[in-house]
């Protein structure tokens, strides 16, 4: 899948025109919102020099922007709204994101918010205590390795922003996928897995705030649906991939 591209447009707008400029982009934003080529957008204003603005637009690709959006039926309204300010543009370029990204300490990781390694160890212990007694799931875990629950705890920890112990000792995403190949997990079992992991989260004392639990459940839904696919007869093992990283309210990008 082609990586998204980020367009930056830098404006210098005389302060006496700033209100009209902001109003123009409020109108133009309706076109961006309606464009299937647009992922997101944000207009920011410099604090140190109020005449400087930067518009950031994430496009599905540079080609989609130029050959898609600019030839679409919503583009004329966009152009009409911002046309008076084209002469105020100081830069308009496309940029490719790099792997240098992350969040600072102002935003706690899901790992830290949950309570760290001990919390995820409690989670997987509680889960497998339940799963091994469950008539639907017990057959999937027949002959379970004694360290399996702890390995899964390391996996959860790394996924949610903790140390890379799973990667360092077990492998990446492809290693976890290999554990599911040929198991034939069905949808009924997947849903039971989802229900039991939520019950285990309660038992283990993981945070119950809506933000954490929605992110936690989003990963569980994502991961278990992949498990169903990769355990099926038509699945093809993925190439070498890192452990996915999960954050507040966002899924990792799809890798085909």
FIKOLZA-1660 file (N, C-alpha, C; in steps of 0.1 Angstrom, whole numbers, plus 5000, padded with zeros to 4 digits):
% residues 256
   i   px   py   pz ch aa at
   1 5009 4988 5000  A  X  N
   1 5000 5000 5000  A  X CA
   1 5009 5012 5000  A  X  C
   2 5006 5022 4991  A  X  N
   2 5014 5034 4990  A  X CA
   2 5012 5043 5002  A  X  C
   3 5024 5048 5007  A  X  N
   3 5023 5056 5019  A  X CA
   3 5016 5069 5016  A  X  C
   4 5009 5075 5026  A  X  N
   4 5003 5088 5024  A  X CA
   4 5014 5098 5022  A  X  C
   5 5010 5109 5016  A  X  N
   5 5019 5121 5014  A  X CA
   5 5013 5133 5021  A  X  C
   6 5021 5141 5027  A  X  N
   6 5017 5153 5034  A  X CA
   6 5021 5165 5026  A  X  C
   7 5011 5174 5023  A  X  N
   7 5013 5186 5017  A  X CA
   7 5014 5197 5027  A  X  C
   8 5024 5206 5026  A  X  N
   8 5025 5218 5035  A  X CA
   8 5024 5230 5026  A  X  C
   9 5015 5239 5029  A  X  N
   9 5014 5252 5022  A  X CA
   9 5016 5263 5033  A  X  C
  10 5026 5271 5030  A  X  N
  10 5030 5281 5040  A  X CA
  10 5025 5295 5034  A  X  C
  11 5018 5302 5042  A  X  N
  11 5012 5315 5038  A  X CA
  11 5018 5326 5047  A  X  C
  12 5019 5337 5040  A  X  N
  12 5022 5350 5048  A  X CA
  12 5010 5359 5045  A  X  C
  13 5001 5361 5055  A  X  N
  13 4989 5369 5054  A  X CA
  13 4990 5381 5063  A  X  C
  14 4989 5393 5057  A  X  N
  14 4988 5405 5065  A  X CA
  14 4978 5404 5076  A  X  C
  15 4981 5408 5088  A  X  N
  15 4973 5406 5100  A  X CA
  15 4958 5411 5098  A  X  C
  16 4957 5422 5090  A  X  N
  16 4944 5428 5088  A  X CA
  16 4935 5419 5079  A  X  C
  17 4942 5410 5072  A  X  N
  17 4934 5401 5063  A  X CA
  17 4932 5387 5069  A  X  C
  18 4937 5385 5082  A  X  N
  18 4937 5371 5087  A  X CA
  18 4922 5366 5090  A  X  C
  19 4913 5375 5094  A  X  N
  19 4900 5370 5096  A  X CA
  19 4893 5365 5084  A  X  C
  20 4895 5373 5073  A  X  N
  20 4889 5369 5060  A  X CA
  20 4896 5356 5055  A  X  C
  21 4909 5355 5057  A  X  N
  21 4917 5343 5053  A  X CA
  21 4911 5330 5060  A  X  C
  22 4909 5331 5073  A  X  N
  22 4904 5320 5081  A  X CA
  22 4890 5317 5077  A  X  C
  23 4882 5327 5074  A  X  N
  23 4868 5324 5069  A  X CA
  23 4869 5317 5055  A  X  C
  24 4878 5321 5047  A  X  N
  24 4879 5315 5034  A  X CA
  24 4883 5300 5035  A  X  C
  25 4892 5297 5044  A  X  N
  25 4896 5283 5046  A  X CA
  25 4885 5275 5053  A  X  C
  26 4877 5281 5061  A  X  N
  26 4866 5274 5067  A  X CA
  26 4856 5270 5056  A  X  C
  27 4854 5278 5046  A  X  N
  27 4846 5274 5034  A  X CA
  27 4853 5263 5026  A  X  C
  28 4866 5265 5024  A  X  N
  28 4874 5256 5016  A  X CA
  28 4874 5242 5022  A  X  C
  29 4874 5242 5035  A  X  N
  29 4875 5229 5043  A  X CA
  29 4863 5220 5039  A  X  C
  30 4852 5225 5035  A  X  N
  30 4841 5217 5031  A  X CA
  30 4845 5208 5019  A  X  C
  31 4853 5213 5010  A  X  N
  31 4857 5206 4999  A  X CA
  31 4867 5195 5003  A  X  C
  32 4876 5198 5012  A  X  N
  32 4885 5188 5017  A  X CA
  32 4878 5177 5024  A  X  C
  33 4868 5180 5032  A  X  N
  33 4861 5170 5039  A  X CA
  33 4853 5161 5030  A  X  C
  34 4849 5166 5018  A  X  N
  34 4842 5158 5009  A  X CA
  34 4851 5150 4999  A  X  C
  35 4864 5153 5000  A  X  N
  35 4873 5146 4990  A  X CA
  35 4878 5133 4995  A  X  C
  36 4875 5122 4987  A  X  N
  36 4880 5109 4992  A  X CA
  36 4895 5108 4991  A  X  C
  37 4902 5117 4985  A  X  N
  37 4917 5117 4984  A  X CA
  37 4923 5123 4997  A  X  C
  38 4915 5130 5005  A  X  N
  38 4920 5137 5017  A  X CA
  38 4918 5129 5029  A  X  C
  39 4930 5127 5036  A  X  N
  39 4929 5119 5049  A  X CA
  39 4926 5128 5060  A  X  C
  40 4933 5139 5062  A  X  N
  40 4930 5149 5072  A  X CA
  40 4937 5162 5068  A  X  C
  41 4934 5173 5076  A  X  N
  41 4939 5186 5073  A  X CA
  41 4939 5194 5086  A  X  C
  42 4948 5204 5086  A  X  N
  42 4949 5213 5098  A  X CA
  42 4955 5226 5093  A  X  C
  43 4949 5237 5097  A  X  N
  43 4955 5250 5095  A  X CA
  43 4960 5256 5108  A  X  C
  44 4973 5259 5109  A  X  N
  44 4979 5264 5121  A  X CA
  44 4984 5279 5119  A  X  C
  45 4985 5286 5130  A  X  N
  45 4990 5300 5129  A  X CA
  45 5002 5302 5138  A  X  C
  46 5012 5308 5133  A  X  N
  46 5024 5311 5141  A  X CA
  46 5021 5319 5153  A  X  C
  47 5026 5315 5165  A  X  N
  47 5024 5323 5177  A  X CA
  47 5034 5335 5177  A  X  C
  48 5046 5333 5172  A  X  N
  48 5056 5344 5173  A  X CA
  48 5054 5354 5162  A  X  C
  49 5048 5351 5151  A  X  N
  49 5046 5360 5140  A  X CA
  49 5032 5357 5134  A  X  C
  50 5022 5364 5138  A  X  N
  50 5008 5361 5135  A  X CA
  50 5005 5362 5120  A  X  C
  51 5014 5367 5112  A  X  N
  51 5012 5367 5097  A  X CA
  51 5015 5354 5090  A  X  C
  52 5021 5345 5098  A  X  N
  52 5024 5332 5091  A  X CA
  52 5015 5321 5095  A  X  C
  53 5010 5314 5085  A  X  N
  53 5001 5302 5086  A  X CA
  53 5007 5290 5079  A  X  C
  54 5004 5279 5084  A  X  N
  54 5008 5266 5077  A  X CA
  54 4996 5257 5076  A  X  C
  55 4992 5254 5063  A  X  N
  55 4982 5244 5061  A  X CA
  55 4988 5230 5058  A  X  C
  56 4984 5220 5066  A  X  N
  56 4989 5207 5064  A  X CA
  56 4977 5198 5059  A  X  C
  57 4979 5192 5048  A  X  N
  57 4969 5183 5043  A  X CA
  57 4976 5169 5040  A  X  C
  58 4970 5159 5046  A  X  N
  58 4975 5145 5043  A  X CA
  58 4966 5139 5032  A  X  C
  59 4973 5136 5021  A  X  N
  59 4966 5130 5009  A  X CA
  59 4969 5115 5008  A  X  C
  60 4960 5107 5002  A  X  N
  60 4962 5093 5000  A  X CA
  60 4975 5091 4992  A  X  C
  61 4978 5100 4983  A  X  N
  61 4990 5099 4976  A  X CA
  61 4992 5113 4968  A  X  C
  62 5004 5116 4964  A  X  N
  62 5006 5128 4956  A  X CA
  62 4998 5127 4943  A  X  C
  63 4998 5116 4937  A  X  N
  63 4990 5114 4924  A  X CA
  63 4975 5116 4927  A  X  C
  64 4970 5111 4938  A  X  N
  64 4956 5113 4941  A  X CA
  64 4953 5127 4943  A  X  C
  65 4962 5135 4949  A  X  N
  65 4960 5149 4951  A  X CA
  65 4959 5156 4937  A  X  C
  66 4970 5154 4929  A  X  N
  66 4971 5162 4917  A  X CA
  66 4961 5158 4906  A  X  C
  67 4960 5144 4904  A  X  N
  67 4952 5139 4893  A  X CA
  67 4937 5136 4898  A  X  C
  68 4936 5135 4911  A  X  N
  68 4923 5131 4916  A  X CA
  68 4915 5144 4921  A  X  C
  69 4920 5149 4932  A  X  N
  69 4914 5161 4938  A  X CA
  69 4913 5173 4929  A  X  C
  70 4924 5176 4922  A  X  N
  70 4924 5188 4914  A  X CA
  70 4915 5186 4901  A  X  C
  71 4911 5175 4898  A  X  N
  71 4902 5173 4887  A  X CA
  71 4888 5169 4891  A  X  C
  72 4885 5169 4904  A  X  N
  72 4872 5165 4910  A  X CA
  72 4862 5176 4909  A  X  C
  73 4850 5172 4912  A  X  N
  73 4839 5182 4912  A  X CA
  73 4839 5191 4924  A  X  C
  74 4847 5188 4935  A  X  N
  74 4847 5196 4946  A  X CA
  74 4858 5206 4945  A  X  C
  75 4868 5204 4936  A  X  N
  75 4879 5213 4935  A  X CA
  75 4876 5228 4932  A  X  C
  76 4867 5230 4922  A  X  N
  76 4863 5244 4919  A  X CA
  76 4859 5253 4931  A  X  C
  77 4851 5247 4940  A  X  N
  77 4847 5255 4952  A  X CA
  77 4859 5257 4961  A  X  C
  78 4868 5247 4962  A  X  N
  78 4880 5249 4970  A  X CA
  78 4888 5260 4965  A  X  C
  79 4891 5260 4952  A  X  N
  79 4899 5270 4945  A  X CA
  79 4893 5284 4946  A  X  C
  80 4880 5285 4944  A  X  N
  80 4873 5298 4945  A  X CA
  80 4874 5304 4959  A  X  C
  81 4874 5296 4969  A  X  N
  81 4875 5301 4983  A  X CA
  81 4889 5306 4986  A  X  C
  82 4899 5299 4981  A  X  N
  82 4913 5303 4985  A  X CA
  82 4920 5311 4974  A  X  C
  83 4914 5313 4963  A  X  N
  83 4921 5320 4952  A  X CA
  83 4927 5334 4955  A  X  C
  84 4920 5342 4963  A  X  N
  84 4925 5355 4967  A  X CA
  84 4938 5354 4974  A  X  C
  85 4942 5343 4979  A  X  N
  85 4954 5342 4988  A  X CA
  85 4965 5334 4981  A  X  C
  86 4964 5330 4969  A  X  N
  86 4974 5322 4962  A  X CA
  86 4987 5330 4961  A  X  C
  87 4986 5343 4959  A  X  N
  87 4998 5351 4958  A  X CA
  87 5005 5352 4972  A  X  C
  88 4999 5348 4983  A  X  N
  88 5005 5349 4996  A  X CA
  88 5013 5336 5000  A  X  C
  89 5013 5326 4990  A  X  N
  89 5019 5313 4993  A  X CA
  89 5034 5315 4992  A  X  C
  90 5041 5310 5003  A  X  N
  90 5056 5311 5003  A  X CA
  90 5062 5297 5000  A  X  C
  91 5055 5286 5002  A  X  N
  91 5059 5273 4999  A  X CA
  91 5047 5264 4997  A  X  C
  92 5047 5255 4988  A  X  N
  92 5037 5245 4986  A  X CA
  92 5043 5232 4980  A  X  C
  93 5046 5222 4989  A  X  N
  93 5053 5210 4985  A  X CA
  93 5047 5198 4992  A  X  C
  94 5050 5186 4986  A  X  N
  94 5046 5174 4992  A  X CA
  94 5058 5167 4999  A  X  C
  95 5055 5161 5011  A  X  N
  95 5065 5155 5019  A  X CA
  95 5061 5140 5022  A  X  C
  96 5071 5131 5022  A  X  N
  96 5068 5117 5026  A  X CA
  96 5072 5116 5040  A  X  C
  97 5063 5110 5048  A  X  N
  97 5066 5107 5062  A  X CA
  97 5078 5098 5063  A  X  C
  98 5085 5099 5074  A  X  N
  98 5096 5090 5077  A  X CA
  98 5093 5081 5089  A  X  C
  99 5102 5072 5093  A  X  N
  99 5100 5064 5104  A  X CA
  99 5103 5071 5118  A  X  C
 100 5107 5083 5117  A  X  N
 100 5110 5091 5129  A  X CA
 100 5097 5097 5133  A  X  C
 101 5090 5091 5143  A  X  N
 101 5077 5096 5148  A  X CA
 101 5075 5090 5161  A  X  C
 102 5065 5095 5168  A  X  N
 102 5062 5090 5182  A  X CA
 102 5054 5100 5190  A  X  C
 103 5053 5098 5202  A  X  N
 103 5047 5107 5212  A  X CA
 103 5056 5110 5223  A  X  C
 104 5054 5121 5229  A  X  N
 104 5063 5125 5240  A  X CA
 104 5057 5120 5254  A  X  C
 105 5064 5124 5264  A  X  N
 105 5060 5119 5277  A  X CA
 105 5047 5126 5282  A  X  C
 106 5043 5136 5275  A  X  N
 106 5030 5143 5279  A  X CA
 106 5019 5134 5277  A  X  C
 107 5020 5124 5268  A  X  N
 107 5010 5114 5265  A  X CA
 107 5015 5101 5270  A  X  C
 108 5009 5095 5281  A  X  N
 108 5014 5082 5285  A  X CA
 108 5011 5071 5275  A  X  C
 109 5019 5061 5274  A  X  N
 109 5016 5050 5266  A  X CA
 109 5005 5042 5272  A  X  C
 110 4998 5034 5264  A  X  N
 110 4988 5025 5269  A  X CA
 110 4994 5015 5279  A  X  C
 111 5006 5011 5277  A  X  N
 111 5014 5002 5285  A  X CA
 111 5015 5008 5299  A  X  C
 112 5020 5021 5300  A  X  N
 112 5021 5027 5313  A  X CA
 112 5008 5029 5320  A  X  C
 113 4998 5034 5312  A  X  N
 113 4985 5036 5317  A  X CA
 113 4978 5024 5323  A  X  C
 114 4981 5012 5317  A  X  N
 114 4976 5000 5322  A  X CA
 114 4982 4995 5334  A  X  C
 115 4994 4999 5337  A  X  N
 115 5001 4995 5349  A  X CA
 115 5014 4987 5346  A  X  C
 116 5019 4987 5333  A  X  N
 116 5031 4981 5330  A  X CA
 116 5031 4966 5329  A  X  C
 117 5043 4960 5330  A  X  N
 117 5044 4945 5328  A  X CA
 117 5036 4937 5338  A  X  C
 118 5035 4941 5350  A  X  N
 118 5027 4933 5360  A  X CA
 118 5012 4933 5356  A  X  C
 119 5007 4944 5351  A  X  N
 119 4993 4944 5347  A  X CA
 119 4990 4934 5336  A  X  C
 120 4999 4934 5326  A  X  N
 120 4997 4925 5314  A  X CA
 120 4999 4910 5318  A  X  C
 121 5008 4908 5328  A  X  N
 121 5010 4894 5333  A  X CA
 121 4998 4890 5340  A  X  C
 122 4992 4898 5348  A  X  N
 122 4979 4895 5355  A  X CA
 122 4968 4892 5344  A  X  C
 123 4968 4900 5334  A  X  N
 123 4958 4899 5323  A  X CA
 123 4959 4885 5317  A  X  C
 124 4970 4881 5312  A  X  N
 124 4971 4869 5305  A  X CA
 124 4970 4857 5314  A  X  C
 125 4974 4858 5327  A  X  N
 125 4971 4847 5336  A  X CA
 125 4957 4845 5338  A  X  C
 126 4949 4856 5340  A  X  N
 126 4935 4855 5342  A  X CA
 126 4928 4850 5330  A  X  C
 127 4933 4854 5318  A  X  N
 127 4927 4850 5305  A  X CA
 127 4928 4835 5303  A  X  C
 128 4940 4830 5305  A  X  N
 128 4943 4815 5302  A  X CA
 128 4936 4806 5312  A  X  C
 129 4935 4812 5325  A  X  N
 129 4928 4804 5335  A  X CA
 129 4913 4802 5330  A  X  C
 130 4908 4812 5323  A  X  N
 130 4894 4811 5318  A  X CA
 130 4894 4803 5305  A  X  C
 131 4903 4806 5296  A  X  N
 131 4903 4799 5283  A  X CA
 131 4904 4784 5284  A  X  C
 132 4913 4779 5293  A  X  N
 132 4916 4765 5293  A  X CA
 132 4904 4757 5299  A  X  C
 133 4894 4764 5305  A  X  N
 133 4882 4758 5310  A  X CA
 133 4870 4760 5301  A  X  C
 134 4872 4767 5290  A  X  N
 134 4861 4771 5281  A  X CA
 134 4860 4760 5270  A  X  C
 135 4848 4755 5268  A  X  N
 135 4846 4744 5259  A  X CA
 135 4849 4748 5244  A  X  C
 136 4848 4761 5241  A  X  N
 136 4851 4766 5228  A  X CA
 136 4866 4768 5225  A  X  C
 137 4872 4774 5235  A  X  N
 137 4886 4778 5233  A  X CA
 137 4896 4767 5238  A  X  C
 138 4893 4759 5247  A  X  N
 138 4902 4749 5252  A  X CA
 138 4909 4741 5241  A  X  C
 139 4901 4736 5231  A  X  N
 139 4908 4728 5221  A  X CA
 139 4919 4736 5213  A  X  C
 140 4918 4749 5213  A  X  N
 140 4928 4757 5206  A  X CA
 140 4942 4757 5213  A  X  C
 141 4941 4755 5226  A  X  N
 141 4953 4756 5235  A  X CA
 141 4957 4743 5240  A  X  C
 142 4953 4732 5234  A  X  N
 142 4958 4719 5238  A  X CA
 142 4973 4718 5237  A  X  C
 143 4979 4713 5248  A  X  N
 143 4994 4712 5248  A  X CA
 143 5001 4725 5249  A  X  C
 144 4994 4735 5256  A  X  N
 144 5000 4748 5257  A  X CA
 144 5013 4748 5265  A  X  C
 145 5023 4755 5259  A  X  N
 145 5036 4757 5266  A  X CA
 145 5035 4764 5279  A  X  C
 146 5042 4760 5289  A  X  N
 146 5040 4766 5302  A  X CA
 146 5043 4781 5302  A  X  C
 147 5051 4786 5293  A  X  N
 147 5055 4800 5292  A  X CA
 147 5046 4808 5283  A  X  C
 148 5036 4802 5277  A  X  N
 148 5028 4808 5267  A  X CA
 148 5021 4821 5272  A  X  C
 149 5015 4820 5284  A  X  N
 149 5008 4832 5289  A  X CA
 149 5018 4844 5291  A  X  C
 150 5030 4841 5296  A  X  N
 150 5039 4851 5298  A  X CA
 150 5044 4857 5285  A  X  C
 151 5046 4849 5275  A  X  N
 151 5050 4854 5261  A  X CA
 151 5039 4863 5256  A  X  C
 152 5026 4859 5258  A  X  N
 152 5015 4868 5253  A  X CA
 152 5015 4881 5261  A  X  C
 153 5018 4880 5274  A  X  N
 153 5019 4893 5282  A  X CA
 153 5030 4902 5276  A  X  C
 154 5041 4896 5272  A  X  N
 154 5052 4904 5266  A  X CA
 154 5047 4910 5253  A  X  C
 155 5040 4902 5245  A  X  N
 155 5034 4907 5232  A  X CA
 155 5025 4919 5235  A  X  C
 156 5016 4917 5244  A  X  N
 156 5006 4928 5247  A  X CA
 156 5014 4941 5252  A  X  C
 157 5024 4939 5260  A  X  N
 157 5032 4950 5265  A  X CA
 157 5039 4958 5254  A  X  C
 158 5045 4950 5245  A  X  N
 158 5052 4957 5234  A  X CA
 158 5042 4964 5224  A  X  C
 159 5031 4957 5221  A  X  N
 159 5020 4963 5213  A  X CA
 159 5016 4977 5218  A  X  C
 160 5014 4977 5232  A  X  N
 160 5008 4989 5238  A  X CA
 160 5019 4999 5242  A  X  C
 161 5031 4998 5237  A  X  N
 161 5041 5008 5239  A  X CA
 161 5051 5005 5250  A  X  C
 162 5052 4993 5254  A  X  N
 162 5062 4989 5264  A  X CA
 162 5075 4984 5258  A  X  C
 163 5084 4978 5266  A  X  N
 163 5097 4974 5261  A  X CA
 163 5096 4964 5250  A  X  C
 164 5106 4963 5242  A  X  N
 164 5106 4954 5230  A  X CA
 164 5111 4940 5234  A  X  C
 165 5107 4935 5245  A  X  N
 165 5111 4922 5250  A  X CA
 165 5107 4911 5241  A  X  C
 166 5094 4912 5236  A  X  N
 166 5089 4901 5228  A  X CA
 166 5097 4901 5215  A  X  C
 167 5099 4912 5208  A  X  N
 167 5107 4912 5196  A  X CA
 167 5121 4907 5199  A  X  C
 168 5127 4911 5210  A  X  N
 168 5141 4907 5213  A  X CA
 168 5143 4892 5216  A  X  C
 169 5132 4886 5221  A  X  N
 169 5134 4872 5226  A  X CA
 169 5126 4862 5217  A  X  C
 170 5115 4867 5210  A  X  N
 170 5106 4858 5203  A  X CA
 170 5106 4861 5188  A  X  C
 171 5106 4873 5184  A  X  N
 171 5105 4877 5170  A  X CA
 171 5095 4888 5168  A  X  C
 172 5092 4891 5155  A  X  N
 172 5083 4901 5152  A  X CA
 172 5069 4896 5150  A  X  C
 173 5061 4904 5142  A  X  N
 173 5047 4901 5140  A  X CA
 173 5046 4887 5133  A  X  C
 174 5055 4884 5123  A  X  N
 174 5054 4872 5116  A  X CA
 174 5056 4860 5125  A  X  C
 175 5063 4861 5136  A  X  N
 175 5065 4850 5146  A  X CA
 175 5051 4847 5153  A  X  C
 176 5044 4858 5157  A  X  N
 176 5031 4856 5163  A  X CA
 176 5021 4850 5153  A  X  C
 177 5022 4855 5141  A  X  N
 177 5013 4849 5131  A  X CA
 177 5015 4834 5129  A  X  C
 178 5028 4830 5129  A  X  N
 178 5031 4816 5127  A  X CA
 178 5025 4807 5137  A  X  C
 179 5022 4813 5149  A  X  N
 179 5016 4805 5160  A  X CA
 179 5002 4801 5157  A  X  C
 180 4996 4809 5148  A  X  N
 180 4981 4807 5144  A  X CA
 180 4979 4799 5132  A  X  C
 181 4989 4798 5124  A  X  N
 181 4988 4791 5111  A  X CA
 181 4982 4777 5113  A  X  C
 182 4971 4774 5105  A  X  N
 182 4966 4761 5106  A  X CA
 182 4957 4757 5117  A  X  C
 183 4954 4767 5126  A  X  N
 183 4946 4764 5138  A  X CA
 183 4931 4764 5135  A  X  C
 184 4927 4770 5124  A  X  N
 184 4913 4770 5120  A  X CA
 184 4904 4777 5130  A  X  C
 185 4908 4789 5135  A  X  N
 185 4900 4796 5144  A  X CA
 185 4887 4801 5137  A  X  C
 186 4876 4799 5143  A  X  N
 186 4863 4803 5136  A  X CA
 186 4858 4816 5143  A  X  C
 187 4848 4822 5138  A  X  N
 187 4842 4834 5143  A  X CA
 187 4836 4833 5157  A  X  C
 188 4830 4821 5159  A  X  N
 188 4824 4819 5173  A  X CA
 188 4835 4819 5183  A  X  C
 189 4846 4812 5180  A  X  N
 189 4858 4812 5189  A  X CA
 189 4864 4826 5191  A  X  C
 190 4865 4833 5180  A  X  N
 190 4871 4846 5181  A  X CA
 190 4863 4855 5190  A  X  C
 191 4849 4855 5189  A  X  N
 191 4841 4863 5198  A  X CA
 191 4842 4859 5212  A  X  C
 192 4843 4846 5214  A  X  N
 192 4845 4841 5228  A  X CA
 192 4858 4846 5234  A  X  C
 193 4869 4846 5225  A  X  N
 193 4882 4851 5229  A  X CA
 193 4881 4866 5233  A  X  C
 194 4874 4874 5225  A  X  N
 194 4872 4888 5228  A  X CA
 194 4865 4890 5241  A  X  C
 195 4854 4882 5243  A  X  N
 195 4847 4884 5256  A  X CA
 195 4855 4880 5268  A  X  C
 196 4863 4869 5267  A  X  N
 196 4870 4864 5278  A  X CA
 196 4882 4874 5282  A  X  C
 197 4888 4880 5271  A  X  N
 197 4899 4889 5274  A  X CA
 197 4894 4901 5281  A  X  C
 198 4882 4905 5278  A  X  N
 198 4876 4917 5285  A  X CA
 198 4873 4913 5300  A  X  C
 199 4868 4901 5302  A  X  N
 199 4865 4897 5315  A  X CA
 199 4878 4896 5323  A  X  C
 200 4889 4891 5316  A  X  N
 200 4902 4890 5323  A  X CA
 200 4907 4904 5326  A  X  C
 201 4905 4913 5317  A  X  N
 201 4909 4927 5320  A  X CA
 201 4903 4933 5333  A  X  C
 202 4890 4930 5335  A  X  N
 202 4883 4934 5347  A  X CA
 202 4890 4927 5359  A  X  C
 203 4892 4914 5358  A  X  N
 203 4897 4906 5369  A  X CA
 203 4911 4911 5372  A  X  C
 204 4919 4914 5362  A  X  N
 204 4933 4918 5364  A  X CA
 204 4934 4933 5369  A  X  C
 205 4923 4940 5369  A  X  N
 205 4923 4954 5374  A  X CA
 205 4929 4964 5364  A  X  C
 206 4928 4961 5351  A  X  N
 206 4932 4971 5341  A  X CA
 206 4923 4983 5342  A  X  C
 207 4928 4994 5338  A  X  N
 207 4919 5006 5339  A  X CA
 207 4906 5005 5331  A  X  C
 208 4896 5011 5337  A  X  N
 208 4882 5009 5331  A  X CA
 208 4877 5022 5324  A  X  C
 209 4886 5032 5323  A  X  N
 209 4882 5045 5317  A  X CA
 209 4879 5042 5302  A  X  C
 210 4870 5049 5296  A  X  N
 210 4865 5047 5283  A  X CA
 210 4876 5048 5273  A  X  C
 211 4885 5057 5274  A  X  N
 211 4896 5059 5265  A  X CA
 211 4905 5047 5264  A  X  C
 212 4909 5042 5276  A  X  N
 212 4918 5030 5275  A  X CA
 212 4911 5018 5270  A  X  C
 213 4899 5015 5275  A  X  N
 213 4892 5003 5271  A  X CA
 213 4888 5003 5256  A  X  C
 214 4885 5015 5251  A  X  N
 214 4882 5015 5237  A  X CA
 214 4894 5012 5228  A  X  C
 215 4906 5017 5232  A  X  N
 215 4918 5014 5225  A  X CA
 215 4922 5000 5227  A  X  C
 216 4920 4995 5239  A  X  N
 216 4923 4980 5242  A  X CA
 216 4915 4971 5234  A  X  C
 217 4902 4974 5233  A  X  N
 217 4892 4966 5226  A  X CA
 217 4895 4967 5211  A  X  C
 218 4899 4979 5206  A  X  N
 218 4902 4981 5192  A  X CA
 218 4913 4971 5188  A  X  C
 219 4923 4970 5196  A  X  N
 219 4934 4961 5193  A  X CA
 219 4930 4947 5193  A  X  C
 220 4922 4943 5203  A  X  N
 220 4917 4929 5204  A  X CA
 220 4909 4926 5192  A  X  C
 221 4900 4935 5188  A  X  N
 221 4892 4932 5176  A  X CA
 221 4901 4930 5163  A  X  C
 222 4911 4939 5162  A  X  N
 222 4920 4939 5151  A  X CA
 222 4928 4926 5151  A  X  C
 223 4934 4923 5162  A  X  N
 223 4943 4911 5163  A  X CA
 223 4936 4898 5162  A  X  C
 224 4924 4897 5167  A  X  N
 224 4916 4884 5166  A  X CA
 224 4911 4882 5152  A  X  C
 225 4908 4893 5145  A  X  N
 225 4903 4891 5132  A  X CA
 225 4915 4887 5123  A  X  C
 226 4927 4892 5125  A  X  N
 226 4938 4887 5118  A  X CA
 226 4941 4872 5121  A  X  C
 227 4939 4869 5134  A  X  N
 227 4941 4855 5138  A  X CA
 227 4932 4845 5131  A  X  C
 228 4920 4849 5129  A  X  N
 228 4910 4841 5121  A  X CA
 228 4915 4839 5107  A  X  C
 229 4919 4850 5101  A  X  N
 229 4924 4849 5087  A  X CA
 229 4937 4840 5086  A  X  C
 230 4947 4843 5095  A  X  N
 230 4959 4836 5093  A  X CA
 230 4958 4821 5098  A  X  C
 231 4948 4818 5105  A  X  N
 231 4946 4804 5109  A  X CA
 231 4938 4796 5099  A  X  C
 232 4933 4803 5088  A  X  N
 232 4925 4797 5078  A  X CA
 232 4932 4789 5067  A  X  C
 233 4925 4782 5059  A  X  N
 233 4932 4774 5049  A  X CA
 233 4938 4781 5037  A  X  C
 234 4934 4794 5035  A  X  N
 234 4939 4801 5024  A  X CA
 234 4949 4812 5028  A  X  C
 235 4953 4812 5040  A  X  N
 235 4962 4822 5045  A  X CA
 235 4976 4821 5040  A  X  C
 236 4982 4832 5037  A  X  N
 236 4996 4832 5033  A  X CA
 236 5004 4840 5044  A  X  C
 237 5014 4834 5049  A  X  N
 237 5022 4840 5059  A  X CA
 237 5028 4854 5054  A  X  C
 238 5027 4864 5063  A  X  N
 238 5033 4877 5058  A  X CA
 238 5048 4877 5058  A  X  C
 239 5054 4887 5052  A  X  N
 239 5068 4888 5053  A  X CA
 239 5073 4893 5066  A  X  C
 240 5085 4895 5068  A  X  N
 240 5091 4900 5080  A  X CA
 240 5085 4914 5084  A  X  C
 241 5078 4914 5096  A  X  N
 241 5072 4927 5100  A  X CA
 241 5074 4929 5115  A  X  C
 242 5075 4941 5119  A  X  N
 242 5077 4944 5133  A  X CA
 242 5064 4942 5141  A  X  C
 243 5065 4941 5154  A  X  N
 243 5053 4940 5163  A  X CA
 243 5046 4953 5161  A  X  C
 244 5032 4952 5158  A  X  N
 244 5025 4965 5156  A  X CA
 244 5025 4973 5169  A  X  C
 245 5024 4986 5167  A  X  N
 245 5023 4995 5178  A  X CA
 245 5010 5002 5179  A  X  C
 246 5004 5001 5191  A  X  N
 246 4990 5006 5193  A  X CA
 246 4990 5018 5202  A  X  C
 247 4982 5028 5199  A  X  N
 247 4981 5040 5207  A  X CA
 247 4967 5044 5209  A  X  C
 248 4965 5055 5215  A  X  N
 248 4952 5059 5219  A  X CA
 248 4943 5062 5207  A  X  C
 249 4933 5054 5205  A  X  N
 249 4923 5056 5194  A  X CA
 249 4928 5055 5180  A  X  C
 250 4939 5047 5177  A  X  N
 250 4944 5047 5164  A  X CA
 250 4949 5033 5161  A  X  C
 251 4946 5028 5149  A  X  N
 251 4952 5015 5144  A  X CA
 251 4965 5017 5137  A  X  C
 252 4974 5008 5137  A  X  N
 252 4986 5009 5129  A  X CA
 252 4982 5008 5114  A  X  C
 253 4990 5014 5105  A  X  N
 253 4987 5014 5091  A  X CA
 253 4988 4999 5086  A  X  C
 254 4979 4996 5076  A  X  N
 254 4978 4983 5070  A  X CA
 254 4991 4981 5062  A  X  C
 255 4996 4969 5063  A  X  N
 255 5008 4964 5055  A  X CA
 255 5004 4952 5047  A  X  C
 256 5003 4954 5034  A  X  N
 256 4999 4943 5025  A  X CA
 256 5010 4933 5022  A  X  C
% end
